[in-house]
Amino acid sequence: MKNSIFNNKVVWITGASSGIGEALVYQFANSGARVIASSNDLPGLQRVREACGDKSEQVTCAPFDLSDTSGIDEIVSQQITAKGKIDFLLNIGGISQRARIDETPLWLDRKIFEINYFGTIALTKAVLPYMIRQKSGHIIATSSISGRFGFPLRSTYSASKQALHGFFETLYLENKSSNIRTSVIIPGRVDTAISYHALNATGKEHGRLDEGQAKGISPAKAAQIIIKGILRNKREILVGKSELMLLHIRRYMPWLFFRIADKIKST
């Protein structure tokens, strides 16, 4: 990939040890960026770094857990000291859900929100002052098509992703005078392990790949679409195939959406 705009730019990616985040590490490193790769899986991050080959020196592993961001200010300060700036922050990390509302305990609702919403905004709020100071930056969040509508077995996942839209639209409006841009990625089906690691009603992993997920686009293709969206400064970056039509159906023909959603396999 030859996007000179990213040459020597500092790009921070969460969820970088697998799936879309991993694919983004490879593509940004190949474009000349200096990448900060984060997740709660240090061996996975080291594997991704090594897989970058002769570009591995451009990748720094900065592990932390989105469910506990109590030390995030120090982590950000360390990276700013080492890199001097953060040009792009891609909040890719998160967790999904496979549980009915009436079976999901409140502590699990809170855990999902802690990772998907509070983890994302904690890192964003820690990085933002530096971007304001440098008068530039682009912050990206990851939602979902179910971040635009409800869906069976995804109640809290859907709600946590919908919350990100309100936060990041406000972030843009408050900081556009400081040349801060924001984008929200809206993935449909991407062939990652997200359904495998989704939490069931007991808080344990779902443990299997959903049929629809397996038919999704590859993480590499998703990463290409995301990078194109960033280059075009798109506020919302749609990632997927025909399932994205549900977004338009929900908006313009909600009655039809509910008929379709009622028939779609929820796992």
Buried (B, 14 or more C-beta within 10 A) or exposed (E): EEBEEBEEBBBBBBBBBBBBBBBBBBBBBBBBBBBBBBBBBBEBBBBBBEBBEEBBEBBBBBBBBBBEBEEBBEBBEEBBEEBEBBBBBBBBBBBBBBBEEEEBEEEBBEBBBBBBBBBBBBBBBBBBEBBBEBEBBBBBBBBBBBBBBEBBBBBBBBBBBBBBBEBBBEBBEEBEEBEBBBBBBBBBBBBBEBBBBBBBBEEEBBEEBBEBBEEBBEBBBBBBBBBEBBEEEBEBBBBBEEBBEBBEBBEEEEEEBBEEBEEEEEE
